[in-house]
């Protein structure tokens, strides 16, 4: 099995239990592993509990199919909680079991030093650090590295461009953040320095904007970004990336094979534009506002997944679906809604009766049966918004001039891409491929009023 290919031990646990509603399974020992980013929990079930009830049958299925939370202590007496555990492997009569985590692990350290014990728990825990996967960025700020020769300070110190200092403007508060690389594994660390109670980002506040934070970073990155670890709690370490409470998320390691560089976040020639700094100060709130209106997170989700697709046709198919979704949500936000009479719910029973009759005369309809079925299924749709009209509407509202290639993309290529998985041929195929890719991003960037640099493959002025 895949999780057995490579495993790194994270924790050893003393006795604890798995809990799912009224179900409870005690165990005497457990080991937590990281397998390519996925958390695996191997346990030895308590002999008094017995494994017969876990054998095949209705009782066994109930235990085997449940979603568990594990509660236990590490050998150092730290508390562990592992959420959404599902049995992956269990043999009849065998007290050992293997579970896979589909959510997160929470590691809460026991306070050991006098300093740690003396800290009073705050009302709201602060966010101290984040560990991100998938982010590829060019750092802006430099650290002076002082070298010595024979015990004397070198007069020519070296400067390393190894971090970016920026701030998040969220509502009326400014929160400082520093992006840098982890010394341990090269992943990106975001440090949130202590600036006093009012300017510290609370963990609760971060969770409320976490998806916006991750998806907006993914948009800038041109590929997926995910949070692997969150560091919070009563205290943190300044010498290393550590804190009182660490949350580790379980998902397959982010491995972006490709990045889109329309926003040149990783381009050393764009350092002077301070892309990430400007975005979090000027555009992040706009992103949040538009996300509430038209679900930008879902559009970015489609976009970053399309970048990893295996063919031009597959990339364009996913991006065209995202384009249609974006324009539909925008039209609905602007008050252009489709009308159904009777309502969709009321029409269900009527539609079932109509389709039953149609099925009875299926042979008489021959090749047109599916067309007739489609028309009957949408018989209650009184007002239907034209997809092309919705696309032209959003382009007009964000002031993107409609070129001949954009007309071709909307009026002809869209239908081919969605229904037949085809693009144009020859050089026009590549041209329209890049056009759709940049058009989708440009609409979002104009909505959130991003004025930073772009690297366009179809326009020498670096704009669509």
ABEGO torsion letter per residue (X at the ends): XAAAABBBBABBBBBBBBBBEABBBBBABBBBBBBGGBBBBBBBBBAAAEAAAABBEAAAAAAAABBBBBBBBBAAGBBBBBBGBBBABBBBGBABBBBBBABBBBBBBBBABAAAAABBBBABBBBABBBBBGBBBBBABBBBBBBBBGGBBBABBBBBBABBBBBBBBEABBBBBBBBBBAAAGBBBBBBBBAEAAABBBAAAAAAAAAAAAAAAAAAAGBBBBBABBBBEABBBAABBBBABBBBBBBBBBBBABBBAABBAABAAAAAAGAAAAAAAAAAAAAAAAAAAAGAAAAAAAAAAAAABABAAAAAAAAAAAAAAAAAAAAAAAGBBBBBOBBAAAAAAAAAAAAAAAAAAAAAAEAAAAAAAAAAAAAABABBBBAAAAAAAAAAAAGBBBBAAAAAAAAAAAAAAAAAGBBBBEAAAAAAAAAAAAAAAAAAAAAAGBABBBBBAABAAGBX
